[in-house]
């Protein structure tokens, strides 16, 4: 299991029992940005510019498609 977290963004990864590696990239973006059609690989590399190359290789070397999944959170302090 890998966690590499920064200010409002990060990578999580884990190895499946079949040996494949599942990688998740998370970043805070305006809600309207998640509805646009974008080149996800380019967008991720741009968003994580300056991160260590060993982590950026997770995006560079991905051999399957990218699936954007918006995550919504309730406001802090809501009870």
Residue, then its C-alpha position, 0 to 999 in steps of 0.5 A: x500500500x502506498x500513500x503519497x499525500x500533499x496539499x489537496x492532492x495525492x496518490x494512493x496505490x495497492x497491489x491486487x492478488x493477481x499482481x496488478x497495481x491499482x493507482x488512485x490520484x486525488x486532487x481538489x478541483x472546482x466542481x465544474x472541472x469534473x464535467x469537462x472532457x479532458x485528456x486525463x493523463x496530461x491533466x494529472x501530469x500537469x496537476x502533479x508537476x514538481x512531484x518526484x518522478x518515481x510517483x509521476x511514472x505511475x501516471x506515465x506508465x499506466x497501461x489502462x484507461x483513466x476513470x475520473x470519479x468525483x468525490x463529494x464531501x459534506x461541509x466541515x462542521x456539519x452535524 
